[in-house]
Amino acid sequence: MRENLFEEIVGQVLGELPGDLKDALASVQIVIQEKPNPDQVKSSNLSPEDDLFGLFDGLSLKEWPLGRERLFPDRIVLFEGILRKHYPREEDLAREIRRTLIHEIGHFFGLTERELKDRGWD
């Protein structure tokens, strides 16, 4: 399995976005982390026995006051170890990395879990 698969998929997803969406994401860091820490699990509102594939850490565009400068970068975190554990086949893993990243990008743009589910991005 390719070691740089996560970076490849992130690059593909970002490359497919329209320019205005790509510009909006310019201040968002996309981080690949082995597994979530306890604070990240807690902020996700999942139960401790549930696995977390990704997380948006920051304020969505809907929450941020219009015209105010963002003083800190927002982050999207993909949890490589958890994703690899659940998806050992490369093609399944690639699909889930993409799905998880799009889901977290949706949170940055202010979509709720319900809205993401309605779009098939849950």
N, C-alpha and C positions, 0 to 999 in steps of 0.2 A: 504494500500500500504506500502511496506517495506521501512523503513527510510534509511537503508543502501544499497539500490538498486544500487546507483551510485558506491559505493566502490566495491560491488560484481561484477558488470559488468566490471569495470576497471581491477580488479584482473583476471577475466576470459580472457579478451582480451590480457592482458600482458602474461598470462600463456600459451596462444595458439601461441605466437610468437616463431619463431626459435631462438636459443641461440644467434646468431650473431646480430640479430635485437634487441633482449632484451638487449644485452650488449651495443649497440649503444644508446639505450634509457636510460641508467643508469644515465645520467646527467640531464635528463628531469624531472621536477616536474610536477605532474598531480594534478591540483587544482580544487576543486568544489566550485563554487562561486554562490551566489544567482542570481545576474544579472550583466550585464556588466556596467562598469562605462563609462562616456562620452568619455574618451580617447580610451578605447577599441572599442567602437562603431566606432569612427573616424578611427582608424587604420584598421578596417575590410573593409573599403570602402563600407559599406552598407549604404543605406539611413536611416535616423533616425527612420522612421516608420517601418523598417524591424527588425525582431527579430534575435538576434545572439545566436546560440545554443552552439558554442564553438569557441575557438581561439588558434592558436599557436603563442606564444610570444617569439621570439628569432631569431636566424639565423639558416637556414637550413644547413644540412651537405654539400649541394652544395655551399652555400655561405661562409662557414667557411674555412679559409685558411688551407690547408693540413699541419699537423704537429704542428699547434698552439694549445696551451692549452686553453680550454674554461674557462674563468675567472668568469663567472656568469652562473647560471643554466637557461636553456631554460625552458619554461613553456607551458603546455597545460592546458587551462582553459575550464571547462564544466560549463555552466550556468543552474543550477538546476531549478531555478524558471521559467525561460523561457521554458525549456524543459517540465517541469510538466504542465505548462499552455497549451501548444500545444498538449501534449500527456497524458490525464488524466487516460487512461487505462494502467495498469502496463505492460502488454505485449507489447503494442505499445511504451511505454516509454523505456523499456529495449532495444528494437530493435533500437530506435533512439539514445540512449546513446552510444550503440555499434557503430552505423554508424558514429556518430559525432566524437567519439574518434579515430576511424580508419582514418577518413578524416584528423583530425589534426595531427595524427602520420605521415600520408602521407606528410603533409607540412613540418614536421621536416626532413623527408628524401629528401625534395627538389622537390616534385611533385607539379606541377602547378594546378590551378583549372581545366584547360582543361584536363590534364592527370588524375586527380581524377575523372572527369566526364566520361572519356573514360573507366575507370576501374569500373564504377558504384558506386563510393565512393563520389558522389557529395551531 
